[in-house]
Amino acid sequence: MRVAAGPAATLGDASGLRFALIVSRFNEAVTGALRAGAVEALTAARASAVDTFDVPGAFELPLAARVAAAGGRYDAVICVGCVIRGETPHFEYISSAVAHAIADVALATGRPVAFGVLTTDTLAQAEARAASGPGNKGYEAAAAAIDMARLLPRLAAPAPPRGIEV
């Protein structure tokens, strides 16, 4: 079965914004391509700073993301990794734990934390999602981080006085 590709991520302006890019080393051929996609997007969007940090595997992404998000140095955090289904239930445990923990980091810190962790049945599926270009899931995660880093300050801004249109 072939799944249609989604629309390419569009980039906002990231000038003035700082990003932490946290990359899992496990399945490094795939995560290296996801890293490259994220860096490509952040560079194209003119991010002011991108600091990259490596962690051993996907399970370690949430803790590193929590420290980066809580420190206040970054406007957004981008997590990229790859978990490929194997012969044991390990895939389900890791995938679920990582997805929930990364979401929890964003909610606990109030900072955008983008989820660029592939969870695939095969290496071929992972490689397809990490291929170069705007369909790269690292690129898409960076685009989402840019969007959220721009949106949250607007949401948190005080409301204008009544009777004044913005």
N, C-alpha and C positions, 0 to 999 in steps of 0.2 A: 504494500500500500504506500503510495506517495502522498506526503502531506504538503500542501501548498505553503510556500514561504510567506511570512507576514510582510507588511510594509517596512521598508527601510526606516530605521530610526532617524528622526530629524534632530539636528543639533541646535541648541540655544547658544547664547553667548556666555562663555564661562570666564571672561576676563574679570579679574578681581577675585576669583574664587580659588580656594585651595582644596585639593583632593588627596585622600589617602587611598592608594590602590593596594589591596591585600590579595596576594596570589598564593594559592596552594601549589606546592611543588609536586604533589602526587599526580601522576598522569601528566608529567611535565611537557610532553610534546603538544598536548592539547591546551594546557593552561598557559603555556608560553604564547600560543597563538591568541588566546583570549586576552592576555596581557597586551599583546601588540595591538589588538583591536581597540581596547580601552584607551591606550596611549594615543593611537591614531585619532580617536574621537576627541579626546581632551586637547590634543594639539590643534586640531582643526577648529575647535571652539575657543581657542586662545586662553586656556586655563592659566592662571597666574602661577600655580605650583602644583606639581604632582609628585608625591613621595610614594615610592613603591616599597612594600614590605613582603617578604616571603615567609610562609608558614609551612610546616611539614605536610599537612593534609587538609581536607575540607573540614574536618571536625575542629580544627584549630582556628578556622576563620572567625567564628563569632567572638571569641575572647579578644583576638587582636582588633577586631572591628569595635568592640566595646571600649577598649582603651583609647583607640584613635578618636572615636566619636565623643567620648566623655571629656577628653582633654581640651576641647575647644579650639584646637589649632586648625581643624579642617572644617570646611563648609559641608562636605559630604564624604562618605566612605564608599568604596566600590569593592565588593568581594567577588573574586573569580576562582572557580575550582571545577573539578570534574569527578563525578562518581559514576562508575560504570557497573551495571548489574553483573554479579558473579553467580556462583552456584549456591551461595548461602544467603540467609536473610540479612546479612550485614548491610547490604545496599539499602534496604528499607529503613533500618535503624539510623544509619548515617544520614541519608537524604532527609528524612523527617526531622531529625534532631537539628541538623544544620539550617534547614529552611525556617523552622520555628525560632531557633536561637537568633538568627540574623534579623528576623522581624522583631523579636523582643528587644534587640539592641536599639533599633530605630525608635521604638515606642518608649523605651526607658530613657534614652538620651535626648530625644527630640531632634536628632540629626538624621538627615537622609542616609540610609544605608542600602545601596543597590545590590540586588541579588543576581549575580552572574555565574551561578553554579550550575553546570550541566548535570543532569541526571538522566543517563541514557542506558539503553539496553545493550548497545554495542559500541566498540571503538569507532566503527565507521560512522555511526550516528553522531558521536562526539566530534569527530573530525569535520563532518559536514557543518556543524553548528559553530565551529571555530575557524572556518575558512576565512580568508581575507575578504574584506569588503564590508559594506554597511549591514549585511545580514549576520555578521559575527556577533555572537552573544556578549562578548566583552565590550564591543562597540555599543551595543544596545544598552548594556548596564551603565556605561559611562553617560550615554545620552539621557537615561532616566535620572541619574545622579545630578546632572546639570539642571534638568527641569525642576527637580525637587529642591535643589539648593536655591534656585531663583524663586520658587513658589512659596516656600515656608516663611520667609521674612514678610512677604506681602500678606499672608494669612494672619500673621502675628501682629501686624501693624495696627495701631489704634484706629478706630473708626473715625471718619471725618465728622465734624459737628453736623447735626441735623440741619437740613436746608441747603447744604453745600454739596454740589455735585462734583464728582471726581471724574 
